């Protein structure tokens, strides 16, 4: 129904430390309207403040993950004022991507159906991805005379290499979940009905791990693909120092010495 929330933010029944964020406009294949983008940005901001969340699953309601910008709404924005039609990039897309990347816990994308344009950008802003067998990915931008947004110029190149990313962005040709897995873009490919359960299983595993160490790893990998080695080494050393005093680290060292399995609390 149109009155349903554009985004659903819930907790996993099996583990309350796992949050589930669902894009909830299935009749439009979760196309990105201002309503949906605004709700998504607000949900990501709420998650950033949630001290009891240790992992997140993002998925789409219905048969699609997200098919990118809602072009009907975009066409209306161009007709209204072509000079402000792309304000949504700075107002919505960029902060959503940065918000997802900066979340201080692992984020798993459960890609249950078509994943296009900014939808692909959002999926690549997640840390791990599970995809439905046979689904279609596409960059889509050149088909409407645009360049990439949502960080895809960088994230796609980092994920699959510059040559393949350039090809995918220039030609806009669809590629399958199986292609994505062979390129290392997704972790696993499962039947559509198993995508969310598989992503939840992965998130539950991550939610039992050293959450603060995961957050440092996320930051380190982002820096590692763009910075010079001395800067990377310095950042790694600083992160190790921050983690040295955490309860998870000290207790895990004690457990190792006692030949026991560590129990991480995420602090």
Rosetta blueprint (number, residue, H / E / L):
1 X L
2 X L
3 X L
4 X L
5 X L
6 X L
7 X E
8 X E
9 X E
10 X E
11 X E
12 X L
13 X L
14 X L
15 X L
16 X L
17 X L
18 X E
19 X E
20 X E
21 X E
22 X E
23 X E
24 X L
25 X L
26 X H
27 X H
28 X H
29 X L
30 X L
31 X L
32 X E
33 X L
34 X H
35 X H
36 X H
37 X H
38 X H
39 X H
40 X H
41 X H
42 X H
43 X H
44 X H
45 X H
46 X H
47 X H
48 X H
49 X L
50 X L
51 X L
52 X L
53 X L
54 X L
55 X E
56 X E
57 X E
58 X E
59 X E
60 X E
61 X L
62 X L
63 X L
64 X E
65 X E
66 X E
67 X L
68 X L
69 X E
70 X L
71 X H
72 X H
73 X H
74 X H
75 X H
76 X H
77 X H
78 X H
79 X H
80 X H
81 X L
82 X L
83 X L
84 X L
85 X L
86 X L
87 X H
88 X H
89 X H
90 X H
91 X H
92 X H
93 X H
94 X H
95 X H
96 X H
97 X H
98 X H
99 X H
100 X H
101 X H
102 X H
103 X L
104 X L
105 X L
106 X E
107 X E
108 X E
109 X E
110 X E
111 X E
112 X L
113 X L
114 X E
115 X E
116 X E
117 X L
118 X H
119 X H
120 X H
121 X H
122 X H
123 X H
124 X H
125 X H
126 X L
127 X L
128 X E
129 X E
130 X E
131 X E
132 X E
133 X L
134 X L
135 X L
136 X E
137 X E
138 X E
139 X L
140 X L
141 X L
142 X H
143 X H
144 X H
145 X L
146 X L
147 X L
148 X L
149 X L
150 X L
151 X L
152 X H
153 X H
154 X H
155 X H
156 X H
157 X H
158 X H
159 X H
160 X H
161 X L
162 X H
163 X H
164 X H
165 X H
166 X H
167 X H
168 X H
169 X H
170 X H
171 X H
172 X L
173 X L
174 X L
175 X E
176 X E
177 X H
178 X H
179 X H
180 X H
181 X H
182 X H
183 X L
184 X L
185 X L
186 X L
187 X L
188 X E
189 X E
190 X E
191 X L
192 X H
193 X H
194 X H
195 X H
196 X H
197 X H
198 X H
199 X H
200 X H
201 X H
202 X H
203 X H
204 X H
205 X H
206 X H
207 X H
208 X L
209 X L
210 X L
211 X H
212 X H
213 X H
214 X H
215 X H
216 X H
217 X H
218 X H
219 X H
220 X H
221 X H
222 X H
223 X H
224 X H
225 X L
226 X L
227 X L
228 X L
229 X H
230 X H
231 X H
232 X H
233 X H
234 X H
235 X H
236 X H
237 X H
238 X H
239 X H
240 X H
241 X H
242 X H
243 X H
244 X H
245 X L
246 X L
247 X H
248 X H
249 X H
250 X H
251 X H
252 X H
253 X H
254 X H
255 X H
256 X H
257 X H
258 X L
259 X L
260 X L
261 X L
262 X L
263 X L
264 X L
265 X L
266 X L
267 X L
